[in-house]
Amino acid sequence: MSSDHKKKKIGIHCFPNRLFLVSLLKTKLDELAHTIMRLLLFPLSGPDWLFNYTSTYEEISIIVTVEGLNWFPPYSVSVASKPWRALSILSSEHLIISEVSNLLSKAGISIYYLSTYECDFILVPENDFVCAMNSLTERFQIISNESFDLPVVDITTIPQNITEVKSAEFFKRKSRILECTVLPEQISICSWSKEGRKISTHSLLHIIFFSKCNFISFTETEEEITLMIDQMKIDGLSQLVISDPWIPIQRFEKNFIK
């Protein structure tokens, strides 16, 4: 019997677009309102479009293609210098994402995890992509029609008018102390139709720019929009498929010098 029959099966799709991790302080939200509205409401369409906007009480993180990155004004955001690739993971097995994360961690590969209503994504640094796929192929039976060679793309790098931060410094920690805080909100994970976004534009912008939310996450692909939001903020948003409530736990690392 082939060894593949003993492996768990997972489906994987590799997004061909390079993605960049963007960070900005919430104090810059007003200054960058036009660009953020454009990304939220008028995205670059295409079968491999992936965009995420996540806001906590103190910072905003954005995952965007280089085309979307070019929409930001000069020197307005910080960007991790290395491009990333997104893998969508599909499996009927429980805990598969945990296994994938642990496997790549043991291989020394940094990941950025992103979940939507329908799918799970793992972002890996482009220069670790081949190593990541080799590790996954050794552990799992990959169900896919793709070759997983890196797609031929323009060698576009970070635009010159963007503040570039080396990836190691972007995630830099002097020493690691993990602390967890249970946030007061109950979060719903909502599948949102694109027609619903059109109907609810005013409510969405009010939530993003004027509501005090400890956590909100908006993810869009060509197939779906997922909104993770405080249950108390859902009123005014149309055509949502709403999950049972989740309790958000914020884990963060404190820097200290001995």
ChimeraX commands (.cxc) that place a marker at each C-alpha (Angstrom):
marker #1 position 0.00,0.00,0.00 radius 0.5
marker #1 position 1.31,3.44,-0.92 radius 0.5
marker #1 position 2.47,5.56,2.01 radius 0.5
marker #1 position 0.15,8.31,0.70 radius 0.5
marker #1 position -2.84,6.22,1.84 radius 0.5
marker #1 position -1.67,6.56,5.43 radius 0.5
marker #1 position -1.45,10.35,5.27 radius 0.5
marker #1 position -4.21,12.80,6.06 radius 0.5
marker #1 position -5.63,14.45,2.95 radius 0.5
marker #1 position -5.66,18.20,2.56 radius 0.5
marker #1 position -6.57,20.39,-0.36 radius 0.5
marker #1 position -4.24,23.32,-1.05 radius 0.5
marker #1 position -4.49,26.26,-3.41 radius 0.5
marker #1 position -1.61,28.69,-3.80 radius 0.5
marker #1 position -2.52,32.29,-4.55 radius 0.5
marker #1 position -0.20,33.58,-7.31 radius 0.5
marker #1 position -0.17,37.17,-6.08 radius 0.5
marker #1 position 2.52,38.40,-3.76 radius 0.5
marker #1 position 1.11,39.75,-0.52 radius 0.5
marker #1 position 2.53,42.34,1.86 radius 0.5
marker #1 position 1.96,42.84,5.58 radius 0.5
marker #1 position 1.19,46.46,6.42 radius 0.5
marker #1 position 1.08,48.02,9.87 radius 0.5
marker #1 position -0.18,51.43,10.95 radius 0.5
marker #1 position -1.16,53.13,14.17 radius 0.5
marker #1 position -4.84,53.87,14.74 radius 0.5
marker #1 position -3.92,57.53,15.05 radius 0.5
marker #1 position -3.30,57.46,11.27 radius 0.5
marker #1 position -6.76,56.15,10.45 radius 0.5
marker #1 position -8.21,59.57,9.59 radius 0.5
marker #1 position -5.20,60.44,7.46 radius 0.5
marker #1 position -5.52,57.22,5.45 radius 0.5
marker #1 position -9.33,57.09,5.34 radius 0.5
marker #1 position -9.54,57.51,1.55 radius 0.5
marker #1 position -7.16,54.63,0.82 radius 0.5
marker #1 position -8.80,52.31,3.36 radius 0.5
marker #1 position -12.29,53.09,2.03 radius 0.5
marker #1 position -11.06,52.36,-1.47 radius 0.5
marker #1 position -9.68,48.97,-0.43 radius 0.5
marker #1 position -12.82,48.07,1.53 radius 0.5
marker #1 position -15.39,49.21,-1.02 radius 0.5
marker #1 position -13.70,49.15,-4.44 radius 0.5
marker #1 position -11.23,46.25,-4.34 radius 0.5
marker #1 position -9.09,45.10,-7.21 radius 0.5
marker #1 position -11.14,42.23,-8.60 radius 0.5
marker #1 position -9.77,38.95,-9.85 radius 0.5
marker #1 position -9.82,35.23,-9.09 radius 0.5
marker #1 position -6.84,35.52,-6.74 radius 0.5
marker #1 position -7.63,38.74,-4.90 radius 0.5
marker #1 position -7.01,38.50,-1.15 radius 0.5
marker #1 position -7.35,41.43,1.24 radius 0.5
marker #1 position -7.57,41.63,5.02 radius 0.5
marker #1 position -8.11,44.56,7.35 radius 0.5
marker #1 position -7.79,43.84,11.08 radius 0.5
marker #1 position -8.12,46.48,13.77 radius 0.5
marker #1 position -7.50,46.16,17.50 radius 0.5
marker #1 position -7.75,48.88,20.13 radius 0.5
marker #1 position -4.24,50.12,19.34 radius 0.5
marker #1 position -3.18,49.10,15.83 radius 0.5
marker #1 position -4.29,48.21,12.34 radius 0.5
marker #1 position -2.84,45.40,10.23 radius 0.5
marker #1 position -3.52,45.00,6.53 radius 0.5
marker #1 position -2.72,42.20,4.08 radius 0.5
marker #1 position -2.69,43.49,0.53 radius 0.5
marker #1 position -1.22,42.91,-2.92 radius 0.5
marker #1 position 1.46,45.21,-4.27 radius 0.5
marker #1 position -1.20,46.92,-6.41 radius 0.5
marker #1 position -3.20,47.79,-3.31 radius 0.5
marker #1 position -0.02,48.83,-1.53 radius 0.5
marker #1 position 0.56,51.45,-4.22 radius 0.5
marker #1 position -2.69,53.16,-3.19 radius 0.5
marker #1 position -1.21,54.35,0.10 radius 0.5
marker #1 position 0.31,57.86,0.24 radius 0.5
marker #1 position 4.12,58.15,0.41 radius 0.5
marker #1 position 5.71,56.98,3.66 radius 0.5
marker #1 position 2.35,56.56,5.40 radius 0.5
marker #1 position 2.64,52.91,6.52 radius 0.5
marker #1 position 5.25,50.38,7.61 radius 0.5
marker #1 position 5.62,47.23,5.54 radius 0.5
marker #1 position 7.44,43.96,6.21 radius 0.5
marker #1 position 10.13,43.82,3.56 radius 0.5
marker #1 position 9.62,40.24,2.40 radius 0.5
marker #1 position 6.64,39.32,0.21 radius 0.5
marker #1 position 4.40,36.48,1.38 radius 0.5
marker #1 position 2.39,33.78,-0.38 radius 0.5
marker #1 position -1.04,32.59,0.69 radius 0.5
marker #1 position -2.08,28.96,0.82 radius 0.5
marker #1 position -5.75,28.13,1.26 radius 0.5
marker #1 position -6.18,24.91,3.26 radius 0.5
marker #1 position -9.19,22.64,2.87 radius 0.5
marker #1 position -9.70,19.45,4.88 radius 0.5
marker #1 position -12.45,17.42,6.50 radius 0.5
marker #1 position -10.05,16.48,9.30 radius 0.5
marker #1 position -10.26,18.17,12.69 radius 0.5
marker #1 position -7.30,20.19,13.99 radius 0.5
marker #1 position -5.61,20.15,10.58 radius 0.5
marker #1 position -4.60,23.82,10.81 radius 0.5
marker #1 position -2.97,23.21,14.17 radius 0.5
marker #1 position -0.99,20.34,12.66 radius 0.5
marker #1 position 0.06,22.44,9.67 radius 0.5
marker #1 position 1.12,25.32,11.92 radius 0.5
marker #1 position 3.13,23.06,14.22 radius 0.5
marker #1 position 4.79,21.34,11.27 radius 0.5
marker #1 position 5.94,24.59,9.68 radius 0.5
marker #1 position 7.03,25.97,13.04 radius 0.5
marker #1 position 9.29,22.95,13.57 radius 0.5
marker #1 position 10.75,23.60,10.11 radius 0.5
marker #1 position 11.62,27.13,11.22 radius 0.5
marker #1 position 9.08,28.79,8.92 radius 0.5
marker #1 position 7.18,31.84,10.12 radius 0.5
marker #1 position 3.48,31.87,9.27 radius 0.5
marker #1 position 0.62,34.36,9.34 radius 0.5
marker #1 position -2.70,32.63,9.93 radius 0.5
marker #1 position -5.97,33.96,8.57 radius 0.5
marker #1 position -9.41,32.38,8.78 radius 0.5
marker #1 position -12.64,33.16,6.95 radius 0.5
marker #1 position -16.18,31.79,7.23 radius 0.5
marker #1 position -15.48,29.21,4.51 radius 0.5
marker #1 position -11.72,28.67,4.45 radius 0.5
marker #1 position -8.38,28.82,6.29 radius 0.5
marker #1 position -5.32,30.57,4.93 radius 0.5
marker #1 position -1.68,30.28,5.90 radius 0.5
marker #1 position 0.73,32.91,4.64 radius 0.5
marker #1 position 4.40,31.94,4.38 radius 0.5
marker #1 position 7.37,34.11,3.40 radius 0.5
marker #1 position 8.05,33.75,-0.30 radius 0.5
marker #1 position 11.64,32.66,0.26 radius 0.5
marker #1 position 10.38,29.81,2.49 radius 0.5
marker #1 position 7.67,28.66,0.09 radius 0.5
marker #1 position 9.53,25.67,-1.39 radius 0.5
marker #1 position 10.60,24.47,2.05 radius 0.5
marker #1 position 7.02,24.85,3.32 radius 0.5
marker #1 position 5.58,22.81,0.45 radius 0.5
marker #1 position 8.22,20.10,0.90 radius 0.5
marker #1 position 7.34,19.84,4.59 radius 0.5
marker #1 position 3.61,19.66,3.85 radius 0.5
marker #1 position 4.10,17.04,1.14 radius 0.5
marker #1 position 6.08,14.81,3.51 radius 0.5
marker #1 position 3.35,14.88,6.15 radius 0.5
marker #1 position 0.11,15.10,4.14 radius 0.5
marker #1 position -1.41,13.79,0.96 radius 0.5
marker #1 position -1.90,16.98,-1.07 radius 0.5
marker #1 position -5.08,17.07,-3.15 radius 0.5
marker #1 position -4.54,19.66,-5.87 radius 0.5
marker #1 position -4.15,20.10,-9.61 radius 0.5
marker #1 position -1.37,22.65,-9.11 radius 0.5
marker #1 position 2.34,22.06,-9.55 radius 0.5
marker #1 position 3.21,24.47,-6.70 radius 0.5
marker #1 position 6.06,25.98,-8.62 radius 0.5
marker #1 position 6.11,29.65,-7.72 radius 0.5
marker #1 position 4.03,31.44,-10.35 radius 0.5
marker #1 position 5.97,33.63,-12.74 radius 0.5
marker #1 position 5.31,37.16,-11.57 radius 0.5
marker #1 position 6.61,40.61,-12.06 radius 0.5
marker #1 position 9.65,41.15,-9.81 radius 0.5
marker #1 position 7.88,44.14,-8.30 radius 0.5
marker #1 position 9.15,44.93,-4.83 radius 0.5
marker #1 position 7.94,47.37,-2.24 radius 0.5
marker #1 position 7.30,50.80,-3.78 radius 0.5
marker #1 position 10.02,53.32,-3.00 radius 0.5
marker #1 position 7.63,55.70,-1.27 radius 0.5
marker #1 position 6.74,53.14,1.44 radius 0.5
marker #1 position 8.53,52.84,4.77 radius 0.5
marker #1 position 10.17,49.43,4.58 radius 0.5
marker #1 position 10.84,47.44,7.73 radius 0.5
marker #1 position 12.94,44.29,7.66 radius 0.5
marker #1 position 10.73,41.29,8.36 radius 0.5
marker #1 position 12.84,40.25,11.34 radius 0.5
marker #1 position 12.30,43.68,12.89 radius 0.5
marker #1 position 8.62,43.73,11.95 radius 0.5
marker #1 position 8.08,40.77,14.28 radius 0.5
marker #1 position 11.01,41.55,16.58 radius 0.5
marker #1 position 10.85,40.62,20.26 radius 0.5
marker #1 position 13.71,41.14,22.73 radius 0.5
marker #1 position 12.37,38.47,25.10 radius 0.5
marker #1 position 9.04,36.72,25.02 radius 0.5
marker #1 position 6.45,36.93,27.76 radius 0.5
marker #1 position 3.06,35.75,26.56 radius 0.5
marker #1 position 0.06,37.40,28.15 radius 0.5
marker #1 position -3.58,36.73,27.40 radius 0.5
marker #1 position -6.52,39.05,27.85 radius 0.5
marker #1 position -10.15,38.08,27.40 radius 0.5
marker #1 position -11.82,40.90,25.51 radius 0.5
marker #1 position -15.26,42.00,26.72 radius 0.5
marker #1 position -17.05,41.60,23.39 radius 0.5
marker #1 position -18.68,38.51,21.98 radius 0.5
marker #1 position -17.51,38.14,18.40 radius 0.5
marker #1 position -19.59,36.79,15.53 radius 0.5
marker #1 position -17.96,35.37,12.42 radius 0.5
marker #1 position -20.18,36.47,9.56 radius 0.5
marker #1 position -20.33,35.49,5.93 radius 0.5
marker #1 position -21.30,38.62,4.02 radius 0.5
marker #1 position -22.60,38.85,0.49 radius 0.5
marker #1 position -21.04,41.44,-1.78 radius 0.5
marker #1 position -24.50,42.81,-2.44 radius 0.5
marker #1 position -24.90,43.20,1.32 radius 0.5
marker #1 position -21.78,45.32,1.41 radius 0.5
marker #1 position -23.23,47.64,-1.21 radius 0.5
marker #1 position -26.46,48.01,0.77 radius 0.5
marker #1 position -24.62,48.51,4.08 radius 0.5
marker #1 position -21.77,50.81,2.98 radius 0.5
marker #1 position -22.70,53.59,5.42 radius 0.5
marker #1 position -22.91,51.19,8.38 radius 0.5
marker #1 position -19.58,49.54,7.50 radius 0.5
marker #1 position -17.77,52.88,7.29 radius 0.5
marker #1 position -19.34,54.00,10.58 radius 0.5
marker #1 position -18.03,50.85,12.28 radius 0.5
marker #1 position -14.53,51.22,10.81 radius 0.5
marker #1 position -14.04,54.93,11.41 radius 0.5
marker #1 position -16.32,55.95,14.29 radius 0.5
marker #1 position -17.16,52.96,16.49 radius 0.5
marker #1 position -14.95,51.97,19.38 radius 0.5
marker #1 position -14.17,48.32,18.70 radius 0.5
marker #1 position -11.49,46.29,20.45 radius 0.5
marker #1 position -11.47,43.94,17.50 radius 0.5
marker #1 position -12.79,43.86,13.95 radius 0.5
marker #1 position -11.54,41.89,10.97 radius 0.5
marker #1 position -12.65,42.17,7.34 radius 0.5
marker #1 position -11.41,39.64,4.77 radius 0.5
marker #1 position -12.28,39.53,1.08 radius 0.5
marker #1 position -11.48,37.06,-1.67 radius 0.5
marker #1 position -13.10,36.73,-5.07 radius 0.5
marker #1 position -15.58,34.22,-3.60 radius 0.5
marker #1 position -16.49,35.64,-0.21 radius 0.5
marker #1 position -16.40,38.37,2.39 radius 0.5
marker #1 position -15.95,37.47,6.04 radius 0.5
marker #1 position -16.54,39.91,8.85 radius 0.5
marker #1 position -15.50,39.20,12.44 radius 0.5
marker #1 position -17.24,41.75,14.60 radius 0.5
marker #1 position -18.74,42.50,18.01 radius 0.5
marker #1 position -22.30,41.18,18.07 radius 0.5
marker #1 position -23.50,44.57,19.31 radius 0.5
marker #1 position -22.26,46.23,16.08 radius 0.5
marker #1 position -24.11,44.00,13.63 radius 0.5
marker #1 position -27.28,46.09,13.42 radius 0.5
marker #1 position -27.39,47.95,10.11 radius 0.5
marker #1 position -25.43,45.34,8.17 radius 0.5
marker #1 position -27.56,43.50,5.61 radius 0.5
marker #1 position -27.42,39.94,4.24 radius 0.5
marker #1 position -25.18,38.41,6.91 radius 0.5
marker #1 position -24.92,34.72,7.75 radius 0.5
marker #1 position -24.00,34.89,11.43 radius 0.5
marker #1 position -22.18,32.27,13.49 radius 0.5
marker #1 position -22.68,31.48,17.14 radius 0.5
marker #1 position -20.80,33.92,19.38 radius 0.5
marker #1 position -17.10,33.50,20.04 radius 0.5
marker #1 position -15.10,34.82,22.97 radius 0.5
marker #1 position -12.00,36.69,21.73 radius 0.5
marker #1 position -8.75,36.17,23.61 radius 0.5
marker #1 position -5.95,38.56,22.78 radius 0.5
marker #1 position -2.48,37.09,23.13 radius 0.5
marker #1 position 0.39,39.50,23.02 radius 0.5
marker #1 position 4.07,39.53,23.81 radius 0.5
marker #1 position 5.62,42.03,26.14 radius 0.5
marker #1 position 9.14,43.24,25.44 radius 0.5
marker #1 position 11.49,43.56,28.32 radius 0.5
marker #1 position 15.22,43.87,28.92 radius 0.5
marker #1 position 16.75,41.84,31.69 radius 0.5
marker link #1:1,2 radius 0.2
marker link #1:2,3 radius 0.2
marker link #1:3,4 radius 0.2
marker link #1:4,5 radius 0.2
marker link #1:5,6 radius 0.2
marker link #1:6,7 radius 0.2
marker link #1:7,8 radius 0.2
marker link #1:8,9 radius 0.2
marker link #1:9,10 radius 0.2
marker link #1:10,11 radius 0.2
marker link #1:11,12 radius 0.2
marker link #1:12,13 radius 0.2
marker link #1:13,14 radius 0.2
marker link #1:14,15 radius 0.2
marker link #1:15,16 radius 0.2
marker link #1:16,17 radius 0.2
marker link #1:17,18 radius 0.2
marker link #1:18,19 radius 0.2
marker link #1:19,20 radius 0.2
marker link #1:20,21 radius 0.2
marker link #1:21,22 radius 0.2
marker link #1:22,23 radius 0.2
marker link #1:23,24 radius 0.2
marker link #1:24,25 radius 0.2
marker link #1:25,26 radius 0.2
marker link #1:26,27 radius 0.2
marker link #1:27,28 radius 0.2
marker link #1:28,29 radius 0.2
marker link #1:29,30 radius 0.2
marker link #1:30,31 radius 0.2
marker link #1:31,32 radius 0.2
marker link #1:32,33 radius 0.2
marker link #1:33,34 radius 0.2
marker link #1:34,35 radius 0.2
marker link #1:35,36 radius 0.2
marker link #1:36,37 radius 0.2
marker link #1:37,38 radius 0.2
marker link #1:38,39 radius 0.2
marker link #1:39,40 radius 0.2
marker link #1:40,41 radius 0.2
marker link #1:41,42 radius 0.2
marker link #1:42,43 radius 0.2
marker link #1:43,44 radius 0.2
marker link #1:44,45 radius 0.2
marker link #1:45,46 radius 0.2
marker link #1:46,47 radius 0.2
marker link #1:47,48 radius 0.2
marker link #1:48,49 radius 0.2
marker link #1:49,50 radius 0.2
marker link #1:50,51 radius 0.2
marker link #1:51,52 radius 0.2
marker link #1:52,53 radius 0.2
marker link #1:53,54 radius 0.2
marker link #1:54,55 radius 0.2
marker link #1:55,56 radius 0.2
marker link #1:56,57 radius 0.2
marker link #1:57,58 radius 0.2
marker link #1:58,59 radius 0.2
marker link #1:59,60 radius 0.2
marker link #1:60,61 radius 0.2
marker link #1:61,62 radius 0.2
marker link #1:62,63 radius 0.2
marker link #1:63,64 radius 0.2
marker link #1:64,65 radius 0.2
marker link #1:65,66 radius 0.2
marker link #1:66,67 radius 0.2
marker link #1:67,68 radius 0.2
marker link #1:68,69 radius 0.2
marker link #1:69,70 radius 0.2
marker link #1:70,71 radius 0.2
marker link #1:71,72 radius 0.2
marker link #1:72,73 radius 0.2
marker link #1:73,74 radius 0.2
marker link #1:74,75 radius 0.2
marker link #1:75,76 radius 0.2
marker link #1:76,77 radius 0.2
marker link #1:77,78 radius 0.2
marker link #1:78,79 radius 0.2
marker link #1:79,80 radius 0.2
marker link #1:80,81 radius 0.2
marker link #1:81,82 radius 0.2
marker link #1:82,83 radius 0.2
marker link #1:83,84 radius 0.2
marker link #1:84,85 radius 0.2
marker link #1:85,86 radius 0.2
marker link #1:86,87 radius 0.2
marker link #1:87,88 radius 0.2
marker link #1:88,89 radius 0.2
marker link #1:89,90 radius 0.2
marker link #1:90,91 radius 0.2
marker link #1:91,92 radius 0.2
marker link #1:92,93 radius 0.2
marker link #1:93,94 radius 0.2
marker link #1:94,95 radius 0.2
marker link #1:95,96 radius 0.2
marker link #1:96,97 radius 0.2
marker link #1:97,98 radius 0.2
marker link #1:98,99 radius 0.2
marker link #1:99,100 radius 0.2
marker link #1:100,101 radius 0.2
marker link #1:101,102 radius 0.2
marker link #1:102,103 radius 0.2
marker link #1:103,104 radius 0.2
marker link #1:104,105 radius 0.2
marker link #1:105,106 radius 0.2
marker link #1:106,107 radius 0.2
marker link #1:107,108 radius 0.2
marker link #1:108,109 radius 0.2
marker link #1:109,110 radius 0.2
marker link #1:110,111 radius 0.2
marker link #1:111,112 radius 0.2
marker link #1:112,113 radius 0.2
marker link #1:113,114 radius 0.2
marker link #1:114,115 radius 0.2
marker link #1:115,116 radius 0.2
marker link #1:116,117 radius 0.2
marker link #1:117,118 radius 0.2
marker link #1:118,119 radius 0.2
marker link #1:119,120 radius 0.2
marker link #1:120,121 radius 0.2
marker link #1:121,122 radius 0.2
marker link #1:122,123 radius 0.2
marker link #1:123,124 radius 0.2
marker link #1:124,125 radius 0.2
marker link #1:125,126 radius 0.2
marker link #1:126,127 radius 0.2
marker link #1:127,128 radius 0.2
marker link #1:128,129 radius 0.2
marker link #1:129,130 radius 0.2
marker link #1:130,131 radius 0.2
marker link #1:131,132 radius 0.2
marker link #1:132,133 radius 0.2
marker link #1:133,134 radius 0.2
marker link #1:134,135 radius 0.2
marker link #1:135,136 radius 0.2
marker link #1:136,137 radius 0.2
marker link #1:137,138 radius 0.2
marker link #1:138,139 radius 0.2
marker link #1:139,140 radius 0.2
marker link #1:140,141 radius 0.2
marker link #1:141,142 radius 0.2
marker link #1:142,143 radius 0.2
marker link #1:143,144 radius 0.2
marker link #1:144,145 radius 0.2
marker link #1:145,146 radius 0.2
marker link #1:146,147 radius 0.2
marker link #1:147,148 radius 0.2
marker link #1:148,149 radius 0.2
marker link #1:149,150 radius 0.2
marker link #1:150,151 radius 0.2
marker link #1:151,152 radius 0.2
marker link #1:152,153 radius 0.2
marker link #1:153,154 radius 0.2
marker link #1:154,155 radius 0.2
marker link #1:155,156 radius 0.2
marker link #1:156,157 radius 0.2
marker link #1:157,158 radius 0.2
marker link #1:158,159 radius 0.2
marker link #1:159,160 radius 0.2
marker link #1:160,161 radius 0.2
marker link #1:161,162 radius 0.2
marker link #1:162,163 radius 0.2
marker link #1:163,164 radius 0.2
marker link #1:164,165 radius 0.2
marker link #1:165,166 radius 0.2
marker link #1:166,167 radius 0.2
marker link #1:167,168 radius 0.2
marker link #1:168,169 radius 0.2
marker link #1:169,170 radius 0.2
marker link #1:170,171 radius 0.2
marker link #1:171,172 radius 0.2
marker link #1:172,173 radius 0.2
marker link #1:173,174 radius 0.2
marker link #1:174,175 radius 0.2
marker link #1:175,176 radius 0.2
marker link #1:176,177 radius 0.2
marker link #1:177,178 radius 0.2
marker link #1:178,179 radius 0.2
marker link #1:179,180 radius 0.2
marker link #1:180,181 radius 0.2
marker link #1:181,182 radius 0.2
marker link #1:182,183 radius 0.2
marker link #1:183,184 radius 0.2
marker link #1:184,185 radius 0.2
marker link #1:185,186 radius 0.2
marker link #1:186,187 radius 0.2
marker link #1:187,188 radius 0.2
marker link #1:188,189 radius 0.2
marker link #1:189,190 radius 0.2
marker link #1:190,191 radius 0.2
marker link #1:191,192 radius 0.2
marker link #1:192,193 radius 0.2
marker link #1:193,194 radius 0.2
marker link #1:194,195 radius 0.2
marker link #1:195,196 radius 0.2
marker link #1:196,197 radius 0.2
marker link #1:197,198 radius 0.2
marker link #1:198,199 radius 0.2
marker link #1:199,200 radius 0.2
marker link #1:200,201 radius 0.2
marker link #1:201,202 radius 0.2
marker link #1:202,203 radius 0.2
marker link #1:203,204 radius 0.2
marker link #1:204,205 radius 0.2
marker link #1:205,206 radius 0.2
marker link #1:206,207 radius 0.2
marker link #1:207,208 radius 0.2
marker link #1:208,209 radius 0.2
marker link #1:209,210 radius 0.2
marker link #1:210,211 radius 0.2
marker link #1:211,212 radius 0.2
marker link #1:212,213 radius 0.2
marker link #1:213,214 radius 0.2
marker link #1:214,215 radius 0.2
marker link #1:215,216 radius 0.2
marker link #1:216,217 radius 0.2
marker link #1:217,218 radius 0.2
marker link #1:218,219 radius 0.2
marker link #1:219,220 radius 0.2
marker link #1:220,221 radius 0.2
marker link #1:221,222 radius 0.2
marker link #1:222,223 radius 0.2
marker link #1:223,224 radius 0.2
marker link #1:224,225 radius 0.2
marker link #1:225,226 radius 0.2
marker link #1:226,227 radius 0.2
marker link #1:227,228 radius 0.2
marker link #1:228,229 radius 0.2
marker link #1:229,230 radius 0.2
marker link #1:230,231 radius 0.2
marker link #1:231,232 radius 0.2
marker link #1:232,233 radius 0.2
marker link #1:233,234 radius 0.2
marker link #1:234,235 radius 0.2
marker link #1:235,236 radius 0.2
marker link #1:236,237 radius 0.2
marker link #1:237,238 radius 0.2
marker link #1:238,239 radius 0.2
marker link #1:239,240 radius 0.2
marker link #1:240,241 radius 0.2
marker link #1:241,242 radius 0.2
marker link #1:242,243 radius 0.2
marker link #1:243,244 radius 0.2
marker link #1:244,245 radius 0.2
marker link #1:245,246 radius 0.2
marker link #1:246,247 radius 0.2
marker link #1:247,248 radius 0.2
marker link #1:248,249 radius 0.2
marker link #1:249,250 radius 0.2
marker link #1:250,251 radius 0.2
marker link #1:251,252 radius 0.2
marker link #1:252,253 radius 0.2
marker link #1:253,254 radius 0.2
marker link #1:254,255 radius 0.2
marker link #1:255,256 radius 0.2
marker link #1:256,257 radius 0.2
marker link #1:257,258 radius 0.2
view
